[in-house]
Amino acid sequence: MAVESDDANEEAALMINEVRCYSMLGRVSDADHVLENIQELAPDDIIVRANVDFSAACVAAQKGEHGKALLRFEGMLEDYVDLLKTPEYRDLCEEIQQRRAFSLTHLGRYGEALPLLKEASSFSTLRADVQQQVHLYLGICYAALHEDRLAKEAFLSAIEFDLKNKIEAEARYRVGVLYFLTGGFAQAKHQLEVILQTYRDEVPNVPRKYVYQQLSRACHYLGEKENEKRYAKLAENSSL
C-alpha cells in the first residue's frame, strides 16, 4: 500500500505541471480534466494535496468562477494552516491571500477585498505585473467605496510600473474617468490619449469606443471643438 501511495503522489505531482501548462495556454477545460484525473488518484501527501487544491482554485478563478475560487482559497488557509506558517511556504501563503483579494474584487465585495489588497501591496514575493494588478484592484475598490483621492493614487501607482500592458491601460482609463469626474479635464485627456498612442489594438476591459467617447467629453469641457467632433466620430465608427 505504501508503494501505491508513493506512486499516486508522484504521478499527481507530475500532473500538476500539466495543469499549470494548460492554464498558461488558456486551455482551462483541459486543465479541469487533468484535475479530475488527479482527484481519482487520491494523493495523500500534504504538499501534493496543497498544490492540487491551489491549482484547482486558480483554474476556477481563470474560468471566472470567483465564488468557487474564493471558497477553495479560504479552505486552504484552514486545511494547511501549519504548512503555510513555515518559511518555505510563505510565498504560497502570500499568493493565496493575493488571489483571495482578487476574487473578492471580482465579486464586488470591495470592503472585504481592501484590507487584503493593502496587505498584498507589501508582499515582496509577487512578480511586478502582479504587484501592478494589486494597485489596479486597490484603485477599483477605493473608487467603488467613493474614496476618489486614494483611488487615483492607486491607479497612478499601477501606471508607474511602466509595463505597457493591459493592466496599465485599464489603470489609465479608470484614472482618466476619475480626473474627468473631478474636473481634471486636461489630465483626463492626457491619460486617455496615452492609451491610444501606446495600444494600437483593442485592450481587454478598455474598449476603444469608450476611450473615444470619454475623450470627446473631455475635449468638450476644454473648449476643443474640433477634437470633440473628431473623437465623437471615431466613437461612432467603433464597435464594442
C-alpha positions as CSV (number, residue, x, y, z in Angstrom):
1,M,0.0,0.0,0.0
2,A,2.9,2.4,0.8
3,V,4.3,1.8,-2.7
4,E,0.9,2.5,-4.3
5,S,0.6,5.7,-2.2
6,D,4.0,6.9,-3.3
7,D,3.2,6.2,-6.9
8,A,0.0,8.1,-6.7
9,N,1.7,11.1,-5.1
10,E,4.5,11.1,-7.7
11,E,2.0,10.8,-10.6
12,A,-0.2,13.6,-9.2
13,A,2.8,15.9,-8.7
14,L,3.7,15.4,-12.4
15,M,0.1,16.0,-13.5
16,I,0.0,19.3,-11.6
17,N,2.7,20.5,-14.0
18,E,0.3,19.6,-16.9
19,V,-2.5,21.7,-15.2
20,R,-0.1,24.7,-15.0
21,C,0.9,24.4,-18.6
22,Y,-2.7,24.1,-19.8
23,S,-3.6,27.1,-17.6
24,M,-0.8,29.2,-19.1
25,L,-2.1,28.4,-22.6
26,G,-5.6,29.3,-21.6
27,R,-6.9,25.7,-22.1
28,V,-8.9,25.7,-18.9
29,S,-11.1,22.7,-20.0
30,D,-8.0,20.6,-20.4
31,A,-6.7,21.8,-17.0
32,D,-10.0,20.8,-15.4
33,H,-9.9,17.4,-17.0
34,V,-6.4,16.7,-15.6
35,L,-7.5,17.9,-12.2
36,E,-10.3,15.4,-12.2
37,N,-7.8,12.7,-13.0
38,I,-5.6,13.8,-10.1
39,Q,-8.6,13.6,-7.8
40,E,-9.1,9.9,-8.8
41,L,-5.5,9.2,-7.8
42,A,-6.4,10.4,-4.3
43,P,-2.8,11.6,-3.4
44,D,-2.3,11.7,0.4
45,D,1.0,13.7,0.6
46,I,0.1,17.0,2.2
47,I,2.4,19.1,-0.1
48,V,1.0,17.4,-3.2
49,R,-2.6,17.9,-2.0
50,A,-1.9,21.6,-1.2
51,N,-0.6,22.1,-4.8
52,V,-3.6,20.3,-6.2
53,D,-6.0,22.4,-4.2
54,F,-4.2,25.6,-5.2
55,S,-4.2,24.7,-8.8
56,A,-7.9,23.9,-8.7
57,A,-8.6,27.3,-7.1
58,C,-6.5,29.1,-9.7
59,V,-8.3,27.3,-12.6
60,A,-11.7,28.2,-11.1
61,A,-10.7,31.9,-11.0
62,Q,-9.4,31.7,-14.6
63,K,-12.8,30.4,-15.6
64,G,-14.5,33.3,-14.0
65,E,-15.9,31.2,-11.1
66,H,-14.7,33.6,-8.5
67,G,-17.1,32.4,-5.8
68,K,-15.8,28.8,-6.2
69,A,-12.2,30.0,-6.3
70,L,-12.7,32.1,-3.1
71,L,-14.0,29.1,-1.2
72,R,-11.1,27.0,-2.3
73,F,-8.5,29.6,-1.3
74,E,-10.1,30.1,2.1
75,G,-10.4,26.4,2.6
76,M,-6.6,26.1,2.0
77,L,-5.9,28.6,4.8
78,E,-7.8,26.2,7.2
79,D,-6.6,22.9,5.8
80,Y,-2.9,23.8,5.5
81,V,-2.6,26.2,8.4
82,D,0.6,24.7,9.8
83,L,2.2,24.2,6.4
84,L,1.5,27.8,5.4
85,K,3.2,29.1,8.5
86,T,6.5,27.7,7.5
87,P,9.1,29.9,5.8
88,E,9.3,27.5,2.9
89,Y,5.7,28.2,2.0
90,R,5.5,31.9,2.8
91,D,5.2,32.6,-1.0
92,L,2.3,30.2,-1.4
93,C,0.5,31.8,1.6
94,E,1.0,35.3,0.2
95,E,-0.2,34.2,-3.2
96,I,-3.3,32.7,-1.7
97,Q,-4.1,36.0,0.1
98,Q,-3.5,38.0,-3.0
99,R,-5.7,35.7,-5.1
100,R,-8.4,35.9,-2.4
101,A,-8.3,39.6,-2.7
102,F,-8.7,39.4,-6.5
103,S,-11.6,37.1,-6.2
104,L,-13.3,39.3,-3.7
105,T,-12.8,42.3,-6.0
106,H,-14.3,40.4,-9.0
107,L,-17.3,39.5,-6.7
108,G,-17.8,43.2,-5.9
109,R,-17.0,42.6,-2.2
110,Y,-14.8,45.7,-2.1
111,G,-14.8,46.3,1.6
112,E,-13.6,42.8,2.3
113,A,-11.0,42.9,-0.5
114,L,-9.5,46.2,0.6
115,P,-7.5,45.1,3.7
116,L,-6.2,42.0,1.8
117,L,-5.1,44.2,-1.1
118,K,-3.3,46.6,1.3
119,E,-1.6,43.6,2.8
120,A,-0.7,42.2,-0.6
121,S,0.8,45.5,-1.7
122,S,3.6,44.9,0.8
123,F,4.4,41.3,-0.3
124,S,7.9,41.0,-1.7
125,T,7.3,37.6,-3.3
126,L,5.0,38.8,-6.0
127,R,6.0,39.4,-9.6
128,A,6.0,43.0,-10.9
129,D,2.9,42.5,-13.0
130,V,1.0,41.0,-10.1
131,Q,2.0,43.9,-7.8
132,Q,0.8,46.2,-10.5
133,Q,-2.5,44.4,-10.6
134,V,-2.8,44.7,-6.8
135,H,-2.6,48.5,-7.2
136,L,-5.2,48.4,-10.0
137,Y,-7.6,46.5,-7.8
138,L,-6.9,48.8,-4.9
139,G,-8.0,51.7,-7.1
140,I,-11.1,49.8,-8.2
141,C,-12.1,49.1,-4.5
142,Y,-11.4,52.7,-3.4
143,A,-13.4,54.1,-6.3
144,A,-16.3,51.8,-5.5
145,L,-16.2,53.0,-1.9
146,H,-16.1,56.6,-3.1
147,E,-12.5,57.2,-1.9
148,D,-11.6,59.1,-5.1
149,R,-8.3,60.5,-3.9
150,L,-7.0,57.1,-2.8
151,A,-8.3,55.5,-6.0
152,K,-6.3,58.0,-8.1
153,E,-3.2,57.3,-6.1
154,A,-3.6,53.6,-6.6
155,F,-4.2,53.8,-10.3
156,L,-1.2,56.1,-10.7
157,S,0.9,53.6,-8.8
158,A,-0.2,50.9,-11.2
159,I,0.8,53.1,-14.1
160,E,4.2,53.8,-12.6
161,F,5.3,50.2,-13.1
162,D,5.6,51.2,-16.8
163,L,4.9,47.7,-18.1
164,K,2.9,48.9,-21.1
165,N,0.4,46.1,-20.6
166,K,-3.4,45.7,-20.3
167,I,-3.3,46.5,-16.6
168,E,-1.6,49.8,-17.3
169,A,-4.2,50.6,-20.0
170,E,-7.1,49.9,-17.6
171,A,-5.5,52.0,-14.8
172,R,-5.1,54.9,-17.3
173,Y,-8.7,54.6,-18.4
174,R,-10.0,54.4,-14.8
175,V,-7.9,57.3,-13.5
176,G,-8.9,59.3,-16.6
177,V,-12.5,58.9,-15.8
178,L,-11.9,59.9,-12.2
179,Y,-10.0,63.0,-13.4
180,F,-12.9,63.9,-15.6
181,L,-15.5,63.5,-12.8
182,T,-13.5,65.8,-10.6
183,G,-13.0,68.5,-13.2
184,G,-9.4,67.5,-14.2
185,F,-10.3,67.5,-17.9
186,A,-6.7,68.1,-19.2
187,Q,-5.4,65.2,-17.0
188,A,-8.2,63.0,-18.2
189,K,-7.4,63.8,-21.8
190,H,-3.7,63.1,-21.3
191,Q,-4.3,59.6,-19.8
192,L,-6.8,58.6,-22.5
193,E,-4.7,59.8,-25.3
194,V,-1.7,57.8,-24.0
195,I,-3.9,54.7,-24.3
196,L,-4.5,55.4,-28.0
197,Q,-0.8,56.2,-28.6
198,T,0.5,53.1,-26.8
199,Y,-2.0,50.4,-27.6
200,R,-2.9,50.1,-31.3
201,D,-5.2,47.2,-30.8
202,E,-8.2,46.6,-28.6
203,V,-7.3,46.2,-24.9
204,P,-9.4,43.9,-22.7
205,N,-11.7,45.9,-20.3
206,V,-10.9,49.1,-22.2
207,P,-12.9,49.3,-25.5
208,R,-11.6,52.0,-27.8
209,K,-15.2,53.2,-28.3
210,Y,-15.3,54.1,-24.6
211,V,-11.9,55.9,-24.8
212,Y,-13.1,57.9,-27.8
213,Q,-16.4,58.8,-26.0
214,Q,-14.6,59.9,-22.9
215,L,-12.1,61.9,-24.9
216,S,-14.9,63.7,-26.8
217,R,-16.5,64.7,-23.5
218,A,-13.1,65.9,-22.0
219,C,-12.5,68.0,-25.2
220,H,-15.9,69.5,-24.9
221,Y,-15.2,70.9,-21.5
222,L,-11.7,72.0,-22.6
223,G,-13.3,74.0,-25.4
224,E,-11.6,71.9,-28.1
225,K,-14.5,71.7,-30.5
226,E,-12.6,70.1,-33.4
227,N,-11.2,67.4,-31.2
228,E,-14.6,66.9,-29.6
229,K,-16.1,66.2,-33.0
230,R,-13.2,64.1,-34.2
231,Y,-13.3,61.8,-31.2
232,A,-17.1,61.6,-31.3
233,K,-16.9,60.5,-34.9
234,L,-14.3,57.9,-34.0
235,A,-16.5,56.6,-31.2
236,E,-19.5,56.4,-33.6
237,N,-17.5,54.3,-36.0
238,S,-16.1,52.0,-33.4
239,S,-17.7,48.8,-32.2
240,L,-17.7,47.2,-28.8
